[in-house]
Amino acid sequence: MSESKLEIQMLHDRLLVREAPEKGERRSSAGLVIPDTVKMATRLVWGEVCGAGTGARHVKTGDRVLFNPEDQHEVELQAERYLVLRERDVHAIASEHPSQGTGLYL
C-alpha cells in the first residue's frame, strides 16, 4: 500500500484489494516458457487487501488473498486501480508463517 492512507471505509463484508502484478512469462512444470499472450483457462490471482469492512470475519487489511479475477468490480482511487470483492469471493489467504502448515487457509 502507498505511504498515504486511503480515506475510505468498506462496508459489510466488502474488501478493497490491489491485484498483485503478474509476470509476463510463466514456466510450465516441464520448464517450457508460456508467453503472456497465451490465453489459458481462468486463473486465480493474488492480491493484497487494502481495506476490509466490519462484517469481514476472516480477512483483514494487509492479508494476501487468492481470488477469481472474474468476480470483481474495479475502482480507481488516487490514480491507482483497486478491486472490490465480497469476502465469500476469496478462495484462500496466504499465511505469514508458512512453517505452520501449507501457508494457505482454504
Secondary structure, 3 states (H helix, E strand, C coil): CCCCCCCCCCCCCEEEEEECCCCCCEECCCCCEECCCCCCCCCCEEEEEEEECCCCCCCCCCCEEEECCCCCEEEEECCEEEEEEEHHHEEEEECCCCCCCCCEEC
